Amino acid sequence: MIGKNDRSNLMAKSTTFFLFSFFFFLNASAQETLQIHFFNPTSENWLLLTKDRKFIADNDSLNEELVNLVKAFSVDSVLPSKSQRHRVAAAGWVISVFGYKWKALNMTKQKFVGTERDHISMPSPPHFTEYDVNFNLIPHTRKYIDLVWIGHEKQAKRNRWNRIKNLDEAPWIYPETLENINRYRMHCEITPPVYARAMLNEKFYPCISPNSSKEHHNIGADHGTFGMYGPYVADFNHSGHPEIHPYEWLWWYDTHPDRLQEKCQTWYFGFMKEASNRFRGWYKKKEARVGQISVPFVFDLSNDTLKITLEHLVHDLFNSEGLTKLESVPDNASNLYFSERNYAFESGELNAKTIQFTTSNPIKKDGLKTWFSELNLDREANVLSGYLNIGVSVNQLYNAKISFE
């Protein structure tokens, strides 16, 4: 006959065994299979991921080609109105009558890649609700040179307050070469949420003075290469110069001087909501930010275990309902509620290979999903390339670091 204490001990042991088994299965035994989609030679841009970091850091054009491989968007990619204005009581409306506003240069949000001309700058102190963390990006690839030229061309045609005295010099003439390319800047701004600035400054990127891009441990240089995604606008609060404002997605490849010898491919990326009240016609205050980023990787198949490490840096509450608006999420997408998950391959050629996906901490929310796409096996180069996609539905921000090796 089992006594009361024995029954209690047995129940406790059973519960402990169940929880151990559950979490062991959740974190260690979870395995899924992946299907190879293509068997093609790897393109030159993708093979940049196999180059050492110093080679990339020393060449802005190659770094921009690499950063351009990243794909990012938000579900509200089409702007609902042409312009936005300051929101300082009635003054914001009054000055907008005289043309002080932001006007969309394209009604669809745009991606832009360039190299920082100066350094990331931040205000001190805040100006009303504005606390813009700014970049001045210079493009070195024709696609983005042409995009920023659209803004400068329209600025020259309007020539507000007749500030432009010589329309026959850069940046008011089409840049056929890179000779004066530093004059063709894309100004990029966002006001991050107040409550997150200290953590962003510590974990993601510099946004509190006297911190700087050169001093920040994730960047380490004043002239880093970055990708941006957001509304493409002319800022007529000034002279009508072109901006990505606010940038919603921000990403870069790790070329910090102290880590140039590291062999893994490391990316930083962030998804943020504009925290000032200047763009309330484009962003609903209580609506979650929903979007997707696709990060490229190339695995050397001489290794049997292919490793992915995702570190969640700064985020607030996830919103599971918002992710239903992201139509690109496949049925086999995985949540991020695991510390480790293993992936095998359906292809017989890769039976001995495993992708080991590790996270810094499990997130038990459906507002974050991940999946692979465009997997390509290059038999001759013996590499596997593809995208790791991350779908996000979050109240205001999600920032992370991801490495492939």
C-alpha positions in Angstrom: 0.0 0.0 0.0 1.3 3.4 -1.0 1.3 6.0 1.7 0.3 9.7 1.3 4.0 10.8 1.3 4.9 8.1 -1.2 2.1 9.2 -3.5 3.3 12.9 -3.2 6.8 11.9 -4.0 5.7 9.7 -6.9 3.6 12.6 -8.3 6.5 15.0 -8.0 8.8 12.6 -9.7 6.3 12.0 -12.5 5.8 15.8 -13.0 9.5 16.4 -13.0 10.0 13.5 -15.6 7.2 14.9 -17.7 8.6 18.5 -17.7 12.1 17.2 -18.4 10.9 15.1 -21.3 8.8 18.0 -22.7 11.7 20.5 -22.6 14.2 17.9 -23.8 12.0 17.3 -26.8 11.3 21.0 -27.3 14.9 22.1 -27.1 17.0 19.1 -28.2 15.0 16.6 -30.2 13.0 18.9 -32.4 14.1 18.1 -36.0 12.6 19.1 -39.3 13.6 18.3 -42.9 14.5 20.8 -45.7 14.1 20.5 -49.4 16.7 21.8 -51.8 15.0 24.0 -54.4 17.8 24.7 -56.9 21.0 23.1 -58.2 22.8 26.0 -59.8 26.2 27.7 -59.6 26.3 30.3 -56.9 26.3 33.9 -58.1 29.2 36.2 -57.5 27.3 38.4 -55.1 26.4 35.4 -52.9 30.0 34.2 -52.9 31.0 37.4 -51.2 29.8 35.7 -48.1 32.6 33.2 -48.4 35.2 36.0 -48.5 37.0 37.1 -45.3 35.6 40.2 -43.6 38.6 42.4 -44.3 38.1 41.9 -48.0 34.5 43.2 -47.7 35.4 46.0 -45.2 38.0 47.4 -47.6 35.6 47.8 -50.5 32.4 49.9 -50.1 31.0 48.8 -53.4 31.3 45.1 -52.6 30.0 45.6 -49.1 26.9 47.3 -50.6 26.5 44.4 -53.1 26.5 42.1 -50.1 24.1 44.1 -48.0 21.8 44.4 -50.9 21.2 40.7 -50.8 19.0 41.2 -47.8 15.3 41.5 -48.5 13.1 43.5 -46.1 9.5 44.9 -46.2 6.5 45.7 -44.0 2.9 44.7 -44.8 1.9 48.4 -44.9 4.3 49.0 -47.8 1.9 51.4 -49.7 1.6 54.9 -48.1 -2.1 55.9 -47.6 -1.4 59.6 -48.3 1.0 61.8 -50.1 2.4 63.9 -47.2 2.9 64.3 -43.5 3.6 67.2 -41.2 4.8 68.3 -37.8 2.3 67.9 -35.0 3.1 70.8 -32.6 -0.4 71.9 -31.6 -1.9 74.2 -34.3 1.5 75.3 -35.4 2.1 72.1 -37.3 -1.0 72.6 -39.5 -0.2 76.3 -40.0 3.4 75.8 -41.2 2.3 72.9 -43.5 0.1 75.4 -45.4 3.3 77.2 -46.3 4.9 73.9 -47.5 6.7 72.7 -44.4 6.1 69.0 -44.7 7.3 65.6 -45.9 6.1 64.6 -49.3 6.4 61.1 -50.7 8.7 60.7 -53.7 7.2 57.2 -54.2 3.9 55.9 -52.7 5.6 52.5 -52.1 8.2 52.2 -49.4 11.7 51.7 -50.7 14.9 49.8 -49.9 18.2 51.7 -50.0 21.8 50.6 -49.5 24.7 52.9 -49.0 27.8 53.7 -47.0 27.8 56.3 -44.2 29.5 59.5 -45.3 30.0 61.0 -41.9 29.0 59.1 -38.9 25.7 58.1 -37.2 24.4 61.2 -35.4 21.9 61.6 -32.6 20.4 64.7 -31.0 21.0 66.1 -27.6 18.6 67.1 -26.1 15.3 65.9 -27.8 13.4 68.4 -29.9 9.7 68.2 -28.8 8.9 64.5 -29.6 11.7 64.2 -32.1 14.9 62.3 -31.3 16.2 61.4 -34.7 19.1 58.9 -35.1 20.5 60.0 -38.5 22.5 58.5 -41.3 23.9 60.1 -44.4 24.3 57.2 -46.8 26.2 57.4 -50.1 25.4 54.8 -52.8 28.1 53.2 -54.9 25.9 50.8 -57.0 23.9 52.1 -59.9 20.5 51.0 -58.7 20.7 53.2 -55.6 22.6 56.0 -57.3 19.6 56.3 -59.6 17.2 56.2 -56.7 18.8 59.0 -54.8 19.2 61.0 -58.0 15.4 61.1 -58.4 15.3 63.0 -55.1 18.0 65.4 -56.0 16.6 66.0 -59.4 13.2 67.0 -58.0 14.9 69.1 -55.4 16.8 71.0 -58.1 13.6 71.5 -60.2 11.8 73.1 -57.2 14.9 74.9 -55.9 13.1 76.1 -52.8 14.0 79.6 -51.7 16.5 79.7 -54.6 19.1 78.1 -52.4 20.8 76.3 -55.3 23.0 78.8 -57.1 24.7 76.5 -59.6 22.6 73.8 -61.2 25.5 72.6 -63.3 27.4 70.9 -60.5 26.9 67.9 -58.2 24.5 66.9 -56.9 22.2 68.7 -59.4 23.6 66.9 -62.4 23.2 63.2 -63.1 26.2 61.2 -61.6 27.6 59.3 -64.6 30.6 58.3 -62.5 31.6 58.1 -58.8 33.8 61.2 -59.0 31.6 63.4 -56.8 29.4 60.6 -55.3 29.8 62.0 -51.7 27.6 64.8 -52.7 24.6 62.5 -53.5 23.5 61.6 -50.0 20.4 59.8 -48.8 19.5 61.2 -45.4 17.9 58.5 -43.2 16.1 59.1 -39.9 14.0 57.6 -37.2 13.0 58.5 -33.6 13.3 55.2 -31.6 10.8 54.6 -28.7 11.8 56.5 -25.6 11.8 53.5 -23.3 14.1 51.5 -25.5 16.8 54.0 -26.3 19.2 53.0 -23.5 18.9 49.3 -24.4 19.3 50.1 -28.2 22.4 52.2 -27.4 23.9 49.3 -25.4 22.8 46.3 -27.5 22.1 47.4 -31.0 23.4 50.8 -32.3 24.5 54.2 -31.0 21.6 56.4 -30.2 22.7 58.3 -27.0 25.5 60.8 -27.0 28.5 60.7 -26.6 28.3 57.2 -28.1 29.3 56.9 -31.7 29.3 54.4 -34.6 33.1 54.1 -34.3 33.0 53.4 -30.6 30.0 51.0 -30.7 30.9 47.4 -30.4 28.5 46.3 -33.1 29.9 48.7 -35.8 33.4 50.0 -35.0 33.7 52.5 -37.8 32.3 55.9 -38.9 31.8 54.8 -42.5 29.9 51.5 -42.3 27.6 50.1 -45.0 23.9 49.9 -44.1 20.6 48.8 -45.7 17.4 50.8 -45.0 13.8 50.3 -45.8 11.0 52.8 -45.3 9.1 55.8 -46.9 11.1 57.6 -49.6 10.3 61.3 -49.1 11.4 64.9 -49.8 11.8 66.9 -46.6 10.4 70.4 -47.3 10.9 71.3 -43.7 14.4 72.0 -45.0 15.2 72.4 -48.7 13.4 69.3 -50.0 16.4 66.9 -49.8 15.7 63.1 -50.3 15.2 60.9 -47.2 14.3 57.5 -46.0 12.1 58.7 -43.2 11.4 56.9 -41.0 13.6 53.9 -41.8 11.7 50.9 -40.5 14.2 48.1 -41.3 17.9 48.7 -40.7 20.6 46.0 -41.3 24.3 45.6 -41.8 27.0 43.0 -42.2 29.5 42.7 -39.4 32.9 44.2 -40.4 34.0 45.5 -37.0 37.8 45.9 -37.1 38.2 43.7 -34.0 36.4 40.8 -35.7 37.8 40.8 -39.2 39.4 37.4 -38.7 36.2 35.7 -37.7 35.0 33.1 -40.3 31.3 33.2 -39.5 28.8 35.4 -41.4 27.2 37.8 -38.9 24.4 40.2 -39.5 22.6 42.8 -37.3 19.1 43.9 -38.1 16.3 45.9 -36.6 12.6 46.6 -37.2 11.3 49.7 -35.5 8.3 52.0 -35.4 8.6 55.8 -35.6 8.1 57.1 -32.0 7.4 60.7 -32.7 3.9 61.9 -33.7 4.9 63.4 -37.0 3.7 60.5 -39.2 0.4 59.6 -37.5 -1.3 59.5 -40.9 1.0 56.7 -42.0 1.3 54.8 -38.7 -1.5 54.0 -36.4 -0.4 54.4 -32.8 -1.7 51.1 -31.4 -1.2 49.0 -34.5 1.6 46.4 -34.4 4.5 46.6 -36.8 4.4 43.6 -39.1 7.1 42.8 -41.6 9.7 40.3 -42.9 13.4 40.2 -43.3 15.3 37.6 -45.4 18.9 37.1 -44.5 21.3 35.4 -47.0 23.8 32.7 -46.0 26.3 30.4 -47.7 27.3 27.2 -45.9 30.6 25.4 -46.7 29.5 21.7 -47.0 32.9 20.4 -46.0 31.4 20.8 -42.5 28.9 18.2 -41.4 27.1 20.5 -38.9 26.0 23.9 -40.3 25.3 26.3 -37.5 22.9 29.2 -37.1 22.9 31.4 -34.0 20.1 33.9 -33.4 20.5 36.4 -30.6 17.5 38.5 -29.6 18.9 41.9 -28.7 16.1 44.4 -28.0 12.3 43.9 -28.4 9.0 44.6 -26.8 5.7 42.6 -26.9 5.0 40.4 -29.9 1.5 40.4 -31.5 0.4 37.0 -32.8 -2.7 38.4 -34.7 -0.6 40.8 -36.8 1.4 37.9 -38.3 -1.7 36.7 -40.1 -1.3 39.7 -42.4 2.1 38.4 -43.6 1.0 36.3 -46.5 4.5 35.1 -47.3 4.7 32.9 -44.1 4.4 29.3 -45.2 2.5 26.6 -43.4 5.8 24.9 -42.3 7.2 28.1 -40.7 8.6 27.5 -37.2 8.0 29.6 -34.1 11.1 30.6 -32.1 10.1 28.7 -28.9 13.3 26.7 -28.8 16.9 26.9 -27.6 18.0 24.5 -30.3 16.4 22.9 -33.3 18.0 20.7 -35.9 17.2 20.5 -39.6 18.0 17.5 -41.9 17.8 17.4 -45.7 15.5 15.4 -47.9 18.3 15.3 -50.6 20.3 12.1 -50.5 23.5 14.1 -51.2 23.1 15.9 -47.9 21.9 13.1 -45.7 25.0 13.4 -43.5 24.5 17.2 -43.0 22.5 18.9 -40.3 21.7 22.6 -39.7 21.8 23.3 -36.0 19.8 26.4 -35.2 20.4 27.9 -31.7 18.6 30.9 -30.1 19.7 33.0 -27.2 16.4 32.4 -25.5 13.1 30.7 -26.5 10.3 33.1 -27.3 6.8 31.7 -26.6 4.9 33.9 -28.9 3.4 33.4 -32.4 4.4 36.9 -33.4 7.8 35.6 -34.5 8.2 33.0 -37.2 11.2 31.6 -39.2 11.7 29.5 -42.3 14.2 28.8 -45.1 13.7 29.6 -48.8 15.6 29.5 -52.1 17.9 26.8 -50.9 20.5 26.1 -53.6 23.1 23.3 -53.7 26.2 24.2 -55.7 27.9 20.8 -56.3 31.0 22.2 -57.9 31.7 24.8 -55.2 30.4 22.5 -52.5 28.3 25.2 -50.9 24.7 25.5 -49.9 23.1 29.0 -50.1 19.7 30.4 -49.3 17.7 32.7 -47.1 16.7 32.5 -43.5 13.4 34.4 -43.3 12.1 36.0 -40.1 8.5 37.2 -39.9 7.8 39.7 -37.2 4.7 41.2 -35.6 5.7 43.4 -32.7 4.3 46.4 -30.9 7.2 48.8 -31.7 10.6 47.1 -32.2 12.6 43.9 -32.7 16.4 43.9 -33.0 18.6 40.9 -33.4 22.0 39.5 -34.4 22.4 36.4 -36.5 25.4 34.3 -37.4 26.0 31.5 -39.9 29.0 29.1 -39.8 
